[in-house]
Amino acid sequence: MGKKNNITLIGMPASGKSSVGVVLAKRLGKKFVDTDIVIQEKYGKLLKELIEEHGDEGFREIEDEVNAGLDLDNCIISPGGSVVYGEKAMQHLKEISVIIYLELSYTAIKSRLGDLRERGITLKEGQSLKDLYLERVPLYEKYADITVNEMKKTLAKTIDEICERLGEKPKKRRNFKSKRVPFASKDKQEKNPSQKSRTAKNIREKNFKDRFSREKSDIANNNKAKANNIQRKNIKKHFKKNEN
């Protein structure tokens, strides 16, 4: 990556820039920056409020200015989907970062989106979501250094592909299944015959002690039963003698 230790994710709204960005930042040890939040914090207003106040074109000027002035290092940058309309912003992002386009089909984007205005999506009067998609895709492709198609991929697989394309080593996934303590393998037993012999000896001694303990207990119980019988017989004789 050279001096470009930042990564910028571009793509349509609902393409997963934030979800991918957060996990990717953890994976690569970078900070995550959502530039929509940067804009909201700078102006103290929500995106939809800025659009209502300044209009679509006015908001895009604000977006272009804020993204063009980003001073970041070792970050995953997630700008709004309309960032590609700003030439100054895209030129700056190209200089400080590797740009990755998260590609999704129009059908997938449509199924993920809810209220467009609530998400801060700028639409021209009479423009449909399909029109917006067809307008932006060529711009995403134009500025992308890397394109990752997300269709039929889990978040984990998307992250893996991004890391692979960046030349990062794949990360081993942790197994959260319950761990069982394994028995000594046959190879280990063969390598340590004395331990195997001691184990067999211990088992024999334990079996002998158990058997001896049972036999001793049986003898004690039998002796006790005999004593009880003798005692009962003596009592019967005593009563019989007194009756006579």
C-alpha positions in Angstrom: 0.0 0.0 0.0 3.0 2.3 0.3 2.2 5.7 1.8 -1.5 5.0 1.4 -2.2 3.5 4.8 -5.8 4.6 4.6 -8.6 2.7 2.9 -11.8 4.3 1.6 -14.9 2.3 1.0 -17.3 3.6 -1.7 -20.6 2.3 -3.0 -24.3 2.8 -2.9 -26.2 3.4 0.3 -26.9 0.1 2.0 -23.9 -1.6 0.3 -22.5 -2.3 3.7 -19.7 0.4 3.9 -20.2 0.9 7.7 -20.5 -2.8 8.5 -17.6 -3.8 6.4 -15.6 -0.8 7.6 -15.9 -1.5 11.3 -14.9 -5.1 11.0 -12.1 -4.4 8.5 -10.8 -1.7 10.9 -10.6 -4.3 13.7 -9.0 -6.9 11.4 -6.3 -4.5 10.2 -5.8 -2.5 13.4 -7.0 0.8 12.0 -9.5 3.4 13.1 -12.9 3.7 11.5 -14.2 7.0 10.3 -17.7 7.6 9.0 -17.6 10.9 7.2 -21.3 11.4 7.4 -20.9 11.6 11.1 -18.0 14.0 10.6 -20.3 16.3 8.6 -23.1 16.1 11.2 -20.7 16.9 14.0 -19.2 19.9 12.1 -22.5 21.4 11.3 -24.4 20.2 14.4 -27.3 18.9 12.3 -28.5 15.6 10.8 -27.9 14.9 7.1 -31.6 15.1 6.3 -31.7 18.5 8.0 -28.8 19.7 6.0 -30.4 18.5 2.7 -33.7 20.2 3.6 -31.8 23.5 4.5 -29.3 23.6 1.6 -30.9 21.4 -1.0 -29.2 18.5 -2.8 -26.6 20.6 -4.6 -25.8 22.6 -1.5 -25.4 19.4 0.6 -23.1 17.9 -2.0 -20.9 21.1 -1.8 -20.7 20.6 1.9 -19.8 16.9 1.5 -17.2 17.7 -1.1 -15.6 20.3 1.2 -15.5 18.1 4.3 -14.1 15.0 2.5 -11.5 17.1 0.7 -10.2 18.4 4.0 -9.9 15.1 5.8 -6.5 14.7 7.5 -6.4 11.1 8.5 -3.8 8.4 9.1 -4.2 4.6 9.3 -8.0 4.7 8.9 -10.8 3.0 7.2 -12.9 5.8 5.7 -16.6 5.4 4.9 -18.0 8.4 3.1 -21.6 8.8 1.9 -22.6 7.3 -1.4 -22.8 10.7 -3.1 -19.1 11.5 -2.4 -18.2 10.5 -6.0 -19.9 13.6 -7.2 -17.2 15.8 -5.6 -14.1 16.0 -7.7 -12.0 17.7 -5.0 -13.0 15.1 -2.4 -12.3 12.1 -4.7 -8.9 13.5 -5.8 -8.0 13.9 -2.1 -9.2 10.4 -1.2 -7.2 8.9 -4.1 -4.1 10.6 -2.8 -4.4 9.5 0.8 -6.0 6.1 0.5 -6.7 2.9 -1.5 -10.3 3.1 -2.8 -12.4 0.0 -2.7 -15.8 -0.2 -4.4 -18.3 -2.4 -2.7 -20.4 -3.6 -5.6 -24.0 -4.8 -5.3 -26.8 -5.2 -7.8 -29.7 -2.8 -8.0 -32.1 -5.4 -6.8 -30.0 -6.1 -3.7 -29.7 -2.3 -3.0 -33.4 -1.8 -3.3 -34.3 -4.6 -1.0 -31.9 -3.3 1.7 -33.0 0.4 1.6 -35.8 1.9 3.6 -36.8 5.6 3.7 -34.3 7.3 1.3 -34.6 10.7 3.0 -34.1 9.3 6.4 -30.8 7.8 5.2 -29.7 11.2 3.8 -29.9 10.1 0.1 -30.0 13.0 -2.3 -32.3 12.6 -5.3 -33.0 15.1 -8.0 -36.6 16.0 -8.7 -38.3 13.1 -10.6 -35.3 10.9 -10.2 -35.9 7.2 -9.2 -33.6 5.0 -7.2 -32.9 3.0 -10.4 -31.9 6.2 -12.2 -29.6 7.1 -9.2 -28.0 3.7 -9.3 -27.3 3.8 -13.0 -25.9 7.3 -12.6 -23.5 6.5 -9.8 -22.1 3.0 -10.8 -19.9 4.4 -13.6 -18.4 6.9 -11.0 -17.7 4.2 -8.5 -16.0 2.2 -11.1 -14.0 5.2 -12.3 -12.5 6.0 -8.9 -12.1 2.4 -7.6 -8.6 0.9 -7.2 -10.2 -2.4 -6.2 -13.8 -3.6 -6.8 -15.3 -6.3 -4.6 -18.6 -7.9 -5.6 -20.6 -8.7 -2.5 -23.3 -10.7 -4.1 -24.1 -14.0 -2.3 -21.2 -13.4 0.2 -21.2 -13.2 3.9 -19.6 -10.3 5.7 -16.7 -12.5 6.7 -16.1 -13.6 3.1 -16.2 -10.0 1.9 -13.6 -9.1 4.5 -11.4 -12.0 3.5 -11.5 -11.0 -0.1 -10.6 -7.4 0.7 -7.7 -8.5 2.8 -6.5 -10.9 0.1 -6.8 -8.2 -2.6 -4.8 -5.8 -0.3 -2.1 -8.5 0.2 -2.9 -9.0 3.8 -2.4 -12.4 5.4 -5.6 -14.3 6.0 -6.7 -14.4 9.7 -7.5 -17.8 11.2 -11.1 -17.9 12.5 -11.5 -18.7 16.1 -13.5 -21.9 16.9 -16.0 -21.1 19.7 -17.2 -24.7 20.0 -16.7 -26.3 23.4 -13.3 -27.8 23.7 -12.8 -31.4 24.8 -9.7 -32.6 26.5 -8.4 -35.2 24.0 -7.1 -38.6 25.1 -3.5 -39.3 24.4 -3.1 -40.2 20.7 -1.7 -43.6 19.7 1.5 -41.9 18.5 2.0 -40.3 21.9 1.3 -43.6 23.7 3.9 -45.4 21.5 6.4 -42.6 22.2 5.9 -43.0 26.0 5.5 -46.7 26.7 6.5 -46.3 30.4 3.5 -44.0 30.9 1.2 -46.6 29.3 2.7 -49.3 31.5 2.1 -47.2 34.7 -1.5 -46.5 33.6 -2.2 -50.2 33.2 -0.6 -51.0 36.5 -2.6 -48.4 38.3 -5.8 -49.8 36.8 -4.9 -53.4 38.0 -4.1 -52.1 41.5 -7.4 -50.2 41.7 -9.4 -53.2 40.5 -7.7 -55.4 43.2 -8.3 -52.9 45.9 -12.0 -52.6 44.9 -12.4 -56.4 44.9 -10.6 -56.7 48.2 -12.8 -54.0 49.7 -16.0 -55.7 48.5 -14.9 -59.1 49.9 -14.0 -57.6 53.2 -17.3 -55.9 53.4 -19.1 -59.2 52.5 -17.3 -61.1 55.3 -18.2 -58.4 57.8 -21.8 -58.5 56.8 -21.9 -62.3 57.1 -20.3 -62.3 60.5 -22.8 -59.7 61.7 -25.7 -61.8 60.4 -24.4 -64.9 62.2 -24.0 -63.0 65.4 -27.6 -61.7 65.1 -28.9 -65.2 64.5 -27.1 -66.6 67.6 -28.4 -63.7 69.7 -32.0 -64.4 68.5 -31.6 -68.1 69.3 -30.4 -67.4 72.8 -33.3 -65.0 73.4 -35.8 -67.7 72.3 -34.1 -70.3 74.6 -34.3 -67.8 77.6 -38.0 -67.2 77.1 -38.8 -70.9 76.6 -36.9 -71.9 79.8 -38.8 -69.3 81.8 -42.1 -70.4 80.5 -41.4 -73.9 81.7 
